[in-house]
């Protein structure tokens, strides 16, 4: 699933992001542009984080922004945003984030499959290190391709 949705259009990089809210706007932009989500989905993610939703912090400096399908998912999609320097999720120093992912899943199966693949990627120390060291879309995609090998 990761390699079905992540591509040069959905993998982005940004310098000097003005905080977690801007990071959420930037990571959701490719999904808004493709029609995978509506602006209501972005609003739901932002509201959840603002209400203390740091549960999206997966560790390793990675956050998985998402909400419920009924909050504006039109089509399953995934996007990523690598930020430099680190952004504090919900302005909390205990949650520094370098890589934001946004998942838009139309149903529980799509959500669980993506989570399974992300867990597999993040539990592989070598692949996780390579992912966090990637500075281009091509490098990110190369890491994801290695997952199946």
C-alpha positions as CSV (number, residue, x, y, z in Angstrom):
1,X,0.0,0.0,0.0
2,X,2.8,2.5,0.8
3,X,4.2,2.2,-2.6
4,X,0.7,2.4,-4.2
5,X,0.2,5.9,-2.7
6,X,3.6,7.5,-2.1
7,X,5.1,9.1,-5.3
8,X,6.9,12.2,-6.4
9,X,3.6,14.2,-6.0
10,X,2.8,13.0,-2.5
11,X,6.3,13.1,-1.0
12,X,7.3,16.6,0.0
13,X,10.1,18.4,1.8
14,X,10.0,21.8,3.6
15,X,12.5,24.0,5.4
16,X,11.6,26.3,8.3
17,X,8.0,25.3,8.8
18,X,6.2,27.7,11.1
19,X,4.9,25.0,13.5
20,X,2.8,21.9,13.6
21,X,-0.3,23.5,12.1
22,X,1.6,24.6,9.0
23,X,3.1,21.1,8.8
24,X,-0.4,19.6,8.8
25,X,-1.5,22.0,6.0
26,X,1.6,21.1,4.0
27,X,1.3,17.3,4.5
28,X,-2.4,17.2,3.6
29,X,-2.0,19.5,0.6
30,X,-1.3,16.6,-1.9
31,X,-4.3,14.7,-0.8
32,X,-6.5,17.9,-1.1
33,X,-5.1,18.5,-4.5
34,X,-5.9,15.0,-5.7
35,X,-9.4,15.0,-4.2
36,X,-8.6,12.2,-1.8
37,X,-9.7,14.4,1.2
38,X,-11.8,17.5,1.8
39,X,-10.8,20.5,3.9
40,X,-13.1,19.1,6.6
41,X,-10.6,16.2,7.0
42,X,-7.7,18.7,7.6
43,X,-9.8,20.6,10.1
44,X,-10.6,17.3,12.0
45,X,-6.9,16.4,12.1
46,X,-5.9,19.9,13.4
47,X,-8.7,19.9,16.0
48,X,-7.7,16.4,17.2
49,X,-4.0,17.5,17.7
50,X,-5.0,20.8,19.3
51,X,-7.1,18.8,21.8
52,X,-4.1,16.9,22.9
53,X,-3.9,14.3,20.1
54,X,-0.1,13.6,20.3
55,X,-1.0,9.9,20.0
56,X,-0.2,10.4,16.3
57,X,3.5,10.5,17.3
58,X,4.8,7.0,16.2
59,X,8.2,7.6,17.7
60,X,11.4,8.0,15.7
61,X,10.4,11.6,15.0
62,X,7.5,10.4,12.8
63,X,3.8,11.5,13.1
64,X,0.9,9.9,11.3
65,X,-1.8,12.5,10.9
66,X,-5.2,11.0,10.2
67,X,-8.9,11.1,11.2
68,X,-12.0,9.1,10.7
69,X,-13.2,8.4,7.1
70,X,-16.5,10.2,7.6
71,X,-14.6,13.4,8.4
72,X,-13.8,13.9,4.7
73,X,-12.1,11.0,3.0
74,X,-13.1,10.6,-0.6
75,X,-10.4,8.1,-1.7
76,X,-7.7,6.3,0.2
77,X,-4.4,8.1,0.0
78,X,-1.1,8.7,1.8
79,X,1.3,11.7,1.7
80,X,4.6,12.6,3.5
81,X,6.4,15.7,4.5
82,X,9.9,15.9,5.7
83,X,10.6,19.0,7.7
84,X,13.8,20.7,8.8
85,X,14.3,21.7,11.4
86,X,12.1,19.6,13.7
87,X,8.6,20.7,14.5
88,X,7.0,20.2,17.9
89,X,3.8,18.3,17.7
90,X,1.1,20.4,19.5
91,X,4.0,22.6,20.6
92,X,5.1,19.9,23.0
93,X,8.9,19.5,23.5
94,X,8.3,15.8,24.2
95,X,7.1,15.3,20.6
96,X,9.6,16.5,18.1
97,X,8.7,15.5,14.6
98,X,10.9,15.4,11.5
99,X,8.6,13.3,9.2
100,X,4.8,13.9,8.9
101,X,2.7,11.3,7.2
102,X,-1.0,11.8,6.4
103,X,-3.2,8.8,6.0
104,X,-6.7,9.1,4.4
105,X,-8.3,5.7,4.6
106,X,-11.8,5.0,3.3
107,X,-12.3,2.1,5.7
108,X,-10.8,0.1,8.5
109,X,-9.1,-2.4,6.2
110,X,-7.2,0.3,4.4
111,X,-6.2,1.9,7.7
112,X,-5.0,-1.4,9.2
113,X,-3.1,-2.4,6.1
114,X,-1.2,0.9,6.1
115,X,-0.5,0.7,9.8
116,X,0.8,-2.9,9.3
117,X,3.2,-1.7,6.5
118,X,4.3,1.3,8.5
119,X,5.0,-0.9,11.6
120,X,7.0,-3.2,9.4
121,X,9.0,-0.3,8.0
122,X,9.7,1.3,11.4
123,X,10.6,-1.9,13.1
124,X,13.3,-2.6,10.6
125,X,16.1,-0.5,12.0
126,X,18.1,-0.2,8.8
127,X,15.1,0.8,6.7
128,X,13.9,3.3,9.3
129,X,17.3,4.9,9.4
130,X,17.4,5.1,5.6
131,X,13.9,6.6,5.5
132,X,14.8,9.3,8.0
133,X,18.0,10.0,6.1
134,X,16.2,10.4,2.8
135,X,16.3,13.9,1.3
136,X,14.6,13.3,-2.1
137,X,11.4,11.6,-3.3
138,X,13.6,9.1,-5.1
139,X,15.4,8.2,-1.9
140,X,12.1,7.7,0.0
141,X,10.7,5.5,-2.7
142,X,13.9,3.4,-2.8
143,X,13.5,2.7,0.9
144,X,9.9,1.7,0.4
145,X,10.8,-0.6,-2.5
146,X,13.3,-2.4,-0.2
147,X,10.4,-3.4,2.2
148,X,9.3,-6.3,-0.1
149,X,12.8,-7.6,-0.7
